[in-house]
Amino acid sequence: MNTGSKSKPSDPEGPRLPDGIHFWAKTTADGQPGISVRDHSLNVGCVAEALIGLLPAPVRALVPPGAATLAALHDVGKICPGFQAKSDAWIRRFCLSEFARDSNYEAASAMVCGSRPEADRPVI
């Protein structure tokens, strides 16, 4: 359970984010964290649903069930610590400098997002 309290690095659950944090998906024109992943996902899902509804019936029949949901989830990976840490403004806004340091964002991102060292990646 996330109580919003700081955890010690020795906590078996590891560092926890404070309550009330939103994960940004898009930045504003001035580079600040903007719309949250949640709100962006809701917007995209609604637009996808509306567009699917406008398709001619024979074309709409080709769209698999759940396509709007899949569209809505296209940016869910932005919740990864490594992506969120790309914004120094986000880290400062939520006073996460200590959290970022204590939780080793780079290692956490690799674990959560499945990043692998360059040598292990397949050549495309």
C-alpha positions as CSV (number, residue, x, y, z in Angstrom):
1,M,0.0,0.0,0.0
2,N,1.3,3.4,-0.9
3,T,0.9,5.7,2.0
4,G,2.8,8.5,0.4
5,S,5.5,8.3,3.0
6,K,9.2,8.1,2.2
7,S,10.6,4.6,2.3
8,K,14.1,3.8,3.3
9,P,16.4,2.3,0.6
10,S,16.4,-0.9,2.7
11,D,12.6,-1.2,2.4
12,P,11.9,-4.5,0.6
13,E,9.3,-2.8,-1.6
14,G,11.8,-0.1,-2.6
15,P,11.3,3.7,-2.8
16,R,7.7,4.8,-3.4
17,L,6.3,7.7,-5.2
18,P,4.3,10.2,-3.2
19,D,0.5,10.2,-3.7
20,G,-0.9,12.6,-6.2
21,I,1.9,12.2,-8.8
22,H,0.7,12.3,-12.4
23,F,2.8,10.8,-15.1
24,W,3.2,13.1,-18.1
25,A,2.7,11.9,-21.6
26,K,3.1,15.2,-23.6
27,T,5.0,18.3,-22.9
28,T,3.8,21.9,-23.3
29,A,5.2,24.3,-25.9
30,D,7.8,25.5,-23.4
31,G,8.9,21.9,-22.6
32,Q,7.1,21.5,-19.3
33,P,5.3,18.3,-18.5
34,G,1.8,18.7,-19.8
35,I,-1.1,16.3,-20.2
36,S,-1.0,13.2,-18.0
37,V,-0.7,9.6,-19.5
38,R,-4.2,9.0,-18.1
39,D,-5.8,12.0,-19.7
40,H,-3.9,11.5,-23.0
41,S,-5.1,7.8,-23.0
42,L,-8.7,8.8,-22.4
43,N,-8.5,11.4,-25.2
44,V,-7.0,9.0,-27.7
45,G,-9.5,6.3,-26.8
46,C,-12.4,8.6,-27.3
47,V,-11.1,9.9,-30.7
48,A,-10.4,6.3,-31.9
49,E,-13.9,5.2,-30.9
50,A,-15.4,8.2,-32.7
51,L,-13.3,7.6,-35.8
52,I,-14.2,3.9,-35.8
53,G,-17.9,4.9,-35.6
54,L,-17.6,7.1,-38.7
55,L,-16.2,4.3,-40.8
56,P,-18.5,2.8,-43.4
57,A,-20.1,-0.4,-42.0
58,P,-18.1,-2.8,-44.3
59,V,-14.8,-1.2,-43.2
60,R,-15.9,-0.9,-39.5
61,A,-16.5,-4.7,-39.6
62,L,-12.8,-5.2,-40.3
63,V,-11.8,-3.3,-37.1
64,P,-11.1,-5.9,-34.3
65,P,-13.0,-5.6,-31.0
66,G,-11.0,-3.5,-28.5
67,A,-9.2,-1.5,-31.2
68,A,-10.2,1.8,-29.4
69,T,-8.8,0.4,-26.1
70,L,-5.5,-0.6,-27.8
71,A,-5.3,2.9,-29.3
72,A,-5.9,4.4,-25.9
73,L,-3.1,2.3,-24.4
74,H,-0.5,3.1,-27.0
75,D,1.5,5.4,-24.6
76,V,1.2,3.4,-21.4
77,G,5.0,2.7,-21.5
78,K,5.5,6.4,-20.7
79,I,4.9,5.6,-17.1
80,C,8.3,4.0,-17.0
81,P,10.7,5.8,-14.7
82,G,13.3,6.3,-17.5
83,F,10.8,8.2,-19.6
84,Q,9.4,10.3,-16.8
85,A,13.0,11.2,-15.7
86,K,13.5,12.8,-19.1
87,S,11.8,15.9,-17.7
88,D,13.9,17.7,-15.0
89,A,10.9,20.0,-14.6
90,W,8.7,17.0,-13.6
91,I,11.3,15.8,-11.1
92,R,11.5,19.3,-9.6
93,R,7.7,19.9,-9.6
94,F,7.1,16.8,-7.5
95,C,10.3,17.1,-5.5
96,L,11.6,13.7,-6.7
97,S,15.3,14.4,-6.9
98,E,15.9,12.2,-3.8
99,F,13.5,9.6,-5.1
100,A,15.2,9.5,-8.5
101,R,18.6,9.1,-6.9
102,D,17.5,6.5,-4.3
103,S,15.5,4.4,-6.8
104,N,18.2,4.5,-9.5
105,Y,15.9,5.5,-12.3
106,E,18.1,4.0,-15.0
107,A,18.1,0.6,-13.4
108,A,14.4,0.8,-12.6
109,S,13.6,1.7,-16.2
110,A,15.6,-1.2,-17.5
111,M,13.8,-3.6,-15.1
112,V,10.3,-2.1,-15.7
113,C,10.5,-1.3,-19.4
114,G,12.7,-4.2,-20.4
115,S,15.6,-2.1,-21.7
116,R,18.7,-4.2,-22.4
117,P,22.3,-3.3,-23.0
118,E,23.1,-2.4,-26.6
119,A,25.2,-5.6,-27.1
120,D,22.1,-7.7,-26.3
121,R,19.8,-6.0,-28.7
122,P,19.1,-7.7,-32.0
123,V,20.5,-6.1,-35.1
124,I,17.6,-4.9,-37.4
